[in-house]
């Protein structure tokens, strides 16, 4: 149950939500509305959006929009390997930040459907006494992650709120 005195930290795996929104809805995640839902009128301690720089023309506008929406943006460059394969993820960075900040939080909100965060969730609950809430697109989220969360907001439940679609 959410209480108005709970101190909240929000950790957003932007790449995970971006790709899910594109794949499922051919749209973009509404990160502003997602942050409102994550906070739920509780005191926000930190909201961090983790992004990968891919040198796309409009990415700085997107990063600026995240900042204007209330997120601290952490970025790193995409890795390009010798064979041309590209990789970029923040799993370890998100986990480290959540653990470092957790002593000042009552609730950690993970905005990702990635099952790789299950050990982090377990650690935060068992060793730090935090509630862990997950926000993700249910159709692309790890079932185990959503089931083990103290609460799960399925963004598929209200796409009109959580998806931005281009003008027709």
C-alpha positions in Angstrom: 0.0 0.0 0.0 1.3 3.5 -0.9 1.6 6.0 1.9 2.1 9.7 1.4 5.1 9.8 3.8 7.1 7.2 1.8 10.4 8.5 0.3 10.7 7.5 -3.3 13.5 6.9 -5.7 12.8 6.3 -9.3 15.3 4.5 -11.6 14.3 4.4 -15.3 15.9 2.0 -17.8 15.0 4.3 -20.7 16.2 1.9 -23.4 14.0 -0.8 -22.1 10.9 1.4 -22.1 11.8 3.0 -25.4 12.1 -0.3 -27.3 8.9 -1.7 -25.7 6.9 1.3 -26.6 8.2 1.3 -30.2 7.6 -2.5 -30.6 4.2 -2.7 -28.9 2.6 0.6 -29.9 4.8 2.2 -32.6 5.0 5.2 -30.2 7.1 6.6 -27.4 6.8 6.2 -23.7 5.4 9.2 -21.9 8.1 9.6 -19.3 6.4 12.6 -17.7 3.2 10.6 -16.9 5.3 7.6 -15.9 7.1 9.7 -13.3 3.8 11.1 -12.0 2.6 7.5 -11.5 5.8 6.4 -9.9 5.8 9.2 -7.3 2.0 9.0 -6.6 2.1 12.2 -4.5 4.9 10.9 -2.3 8.1 12.7 -1.5 10.6 12.2 -4.4 14.2 11.9 -3.3 15.7 11.2 -6.8 14.4 10.3 -10.2 17.2 9.1 -12.6 16.8 8.3 -16.3 19.6 6.2 -17.7 20.2 6.8 -21.5 22.6 5.6 -24.1 24.0 8.2 -26.5 23.7 6.9 -30.1 24.5 10.2 -31.9 21.1 10.5 -33.3 20.0 14.0 -34.4 17.1 14.4 -32.0 18.5 12.6 -28.9 19.6 15.8 -27.1 16.0 17.2 -27.4 14.8 14.0 -25.9 17.4 14.2 -23.0 16.4 17.8 -22.4 12.7 16.8 -22.3 13.5 14.1 -19.7 15.3 16.8 -17.6 12.3 19.2 -17.9 10.0 16.3 -16.8 12.0 16.1 -13.5 14.6 13.4 -14.2 18.3 13.6 -13.6 19.7 12.2 -16.8 22.7 9.9 -16.8 24.2 9.0 -20.1 26.9 6.9 -21.6 28.1 6.2 -25.1 26.9 3.2 -27.1 29.6 0.5 -27.4 30.5 -0.5 -30.9 32.5 -3.8 -31.2 34.9 -4.8 -33.9 32.3 -6.8 -35.8 30.0 -3.8 -35.9 27.7 -5.1 -33.2 26.3 -2.4 -30.9 25.5 -2.6 -27.2 24.4 -0.3 -24.5 22.8 -1.0 -21.2 22.8 0.4 -17.7 21.8 -2.7 -15.7 24.9 -2.5 -13.4 24.8 1.3 -13.1 21.1 1.3 -12.2 21.7 -1.5 -9.6 24.7 0.3 -8.0 22.8 3.7 -7.8 19.7 2.0 -6.3 21.8 0.3 -3.7 23.8 3.5 -2.9 20.7 5.6 -2.5 18.5 3.0 -0.9 19.4 4.0 2.7 17.5 7.3 2.1 14.5 5.6 0.5 11.4 3.7 1.6 10.4 2.8 -1.9 12.5 2.0 -5.0 10.6 2.3 -8.2 12.3 0.3 -11.1 10.9 1.4 -14.4 11.9 -1.5 -16.6 10.6 -5.0 -17.4 14.0 -6.5 -17.5 14.3 -9.7 -15.4 18.0 -9.0 -14.8 16.8 -6.7 -12.0 15.3 -9.5 -9.9 18.5 -10.0 -7.8 18.5 -6.2 -7.2 14.9 -6.3 -6.1 15.6 -9.2 -3.8 18.6 -7.4 -2.2 16.7 -4.2 -1.7 13.8 -5.9 -0.1 15.7 -8.3 2.1 18.8 -6.3 3.0 17.7 -2.7 2.8 14.0 -3.0 3.9 12.8 -1.1 0.8 9.6 -1.7 -1.0 10.2 -2.3 -4.6 7.6 -1.2 -7.2 8.0 -2.0 -10.9 6.5 0.0 -13.8 6.7 -1.6 -17.2 4.8 -2.8 -20.2 3.3 -6.1 -19.0 3.4 -7.7 -22.4 7.2 -7.3 -22.6 8.0 -7.5 -18.9 9.6 -10.5 -17.0 6.7 -12.3 -15.4 8.9 -13.1 -12.4 9.9 -9.4 -12.0 6.3 -8.3 -12.0 5.2 -11.0 -9.6 7.9 -10.4 -7.1 7.4 -6.6 -7.0 5.6 -5.1 -4.1 3.4 -3.5 -6.7 3.4 -3.6 -10.5 2.0 -0.9 -12.8 1.3 -2.3 -16.2 1.7 0.5 -18.7 -0.4 -1.6 -21.1 -3.4 -1.0 -18.9 -3.6 2.7 -20.1 -1.8 3.3 -23.3 -3.6 6.5 -23.9 -1.8 7.9 -20.8 1.5 6.2 -21.1 2.2 6.3 -24.8 2.9 9.3 -27.0 1.9 8.7 -30.6 2.9 10.7 -33.6 0.3 13.0 -35.3 -1.6 11.2 -38.0 
